[in-house]
Amino acid sequence: MPDGTTAEAATRGTDWAALRNMAEDDIERIAAEDADNPATDESHWSGAPDGLSVVKT
């Protein structure tokens, strides 16, 4: 991984206590820097359905 951690560290799950103690600005910065999960904008969602379709049987 880019920060030097291994995939093994990623499989341990979320450290919720550490996340709760992070400043909102830090969370936003880390999320913005995440190349594996890029932010989306309105154009990305323009073709998405508004809800689930009703299936008649």
C-alpha positions in Angstrom: 0.0 0.0 0.0 1.2 3.6 -0.6 1.7 4.3 3.1 3.8 1.3 3.6 1.2 -0.9 5.4 0.4 -4.3 4.1 -2.8 -5.8 2.9 -2.9 -7.8 6.2 -3.4 -4.5 8.1 -6.4 -3.7 5.9 -8.0 -7.1 6.7 -8.2 -6.4 10.4 -11.2 -4.0 10.0 -11.9 -0.5 11.0 -10.5 0.8 14.2 -13.7 2.6 15.2 -12.3 4.1 18.4 -9.4 5.7 16.5 -11.8 7.0 13.8 -14.1 8.5 16.5 -11.2 10.4 17.9 -10.0 11.8 14.5 -10.8 15.4 13.6 -13.4 15.8 10.8 -10.8 17.7 8.7 -8.4 14.7 8.9 -11.1 12.3 7.9 -12.1 14.5 4.9 -8.4 14.8 3.9 -7.7 11.1 4.1 -10.9 10.3 2.1 -10.0 12.8 -0.6 -6.5 11.3 -0.9 -7.8 7.7 -1.2 -7.0 6.7 -4.8 -8.9 3.4 -4.4 -12.2 5.2 -3.6 -12.4 8.4 -5.6 -15.1 11.0 -4.8 -18.0 11.2 -7.1 -20.0 14.2 -8.3 -23.5 14.8 -9.6 -22.6 13.7 -13.2 -21.5 10.3 -11.9 -25.0 9.7 -10.5 -27.1 11.3 -13.3 -28.0 8.0 -14.9 -28.6 6.1 -11.6 -32.2 4.9 -10.9 -34.2 6.8 -8.3 -35.2 3.6 -6.5 -35.9 0.0 -6.9 -38.1 -1.1 -9.7 -41.4 -2.8 -8.9 -41.5 -6.3 -10.1 -45.0 -7.7 -10.9 -45.4 -11.4 -10.6 
